[in-house]
Amino acid sequence: AHLLLGGERAKEWALEHNSAMATIGFAIFLGFVDDVLDLPWRAKMILPAFAALPLLLSYAGSTTILVPRPIRRLLGDDSDLLELGWIYYLYMFLMVIFCSNSINIHAGINGLEAGQSAVIAAAIVLLNVTTIVATGSYDQADPSIRSLSIPDAIHRANILMKTLGSKSSVALKAVKEAERLMAQNDAGSQMHDAHIFSLCLSAPFLAVTLALMAHNWYPSKVFVGDTFTYFAGMALGVAGILGHFSETLVLFFLPQIVNFLYSSPQLFKIVHCPRHRLPKLDTETGLLHPSMATEKHYNMNLVNLFLRILGPQTERTLCMALLTLQAVCCMAGFGVRMVLSGRWK
């Protein structure tokens, strides 16, 4: 599929493709081990770091980012692009650890794990498709437009260097402009290819998750377990990281981020954390109630928080409310991206 959509340029992504499969495969194995051995939370936070190693060691993409406009004034007017180097690798490392655990932490009722994964995957697929259609590939651009700016800038810089000398401020400025145009062209080409690669990961994932959701929806006939939650979180994280839209991915994962922050006192043992923090079912009414971690503290996750805010709910209604929040955050991600496009960057 990648070769079909990406053409010959897709072959250059073979290393990233193999590393993505290795990383996702490690996450599946970690989920299986957790289902069998009942790993403690500390291990769940640390072990995904090993899953990130194939992705980090084989990453051959750019570590350059487009500097937000408000910050450009601090770095200089010509500082459109910023090379992050090892800081970008650290960001990818932390993002992989978070994504692999995020779906697993935000779970516990029928349809929630598969539902939130499907909503995020659908948002990623939509983002990939719209970006691919909007940008097109470099090879598909009109030759008169494609070959105008960069060659002219290089030719102008060469003439000024020969005429005014290599130390002339005017010549040096022309050289810098030519280098900037070349860097922006390379970044645009990489962005197009990255979204094609991400689409080839996220579209099959969305298809299989929708099929799973048909059996995992309340009343569930199939329970996903940690094997799926780790697989889902890692697959979505890898698709976003290698697709080079990490800022938008953070907005898609906003409910998971809020859930992690709200759950942190329990996850880090500041407040007692039972093995399972599921809501309590009233068998007479069929309604779910928030569960208690101790006599004074409720279990701290979004599932129980929604029950405390909305009151007792059926499992189906509670799941629909949580998935609505997920969908709203994904739509907000598109909205923020649209509003800030051309203003923030």
Order of alpha helices (4+ residues) and beta strands (2+ residues): alpha-alpha-alpha-alpha-beta-alpha-beta-alpha-alpha-alpha-alpha-alpha-alpha-alpha-alpha-beta-beta-alpha-alpha
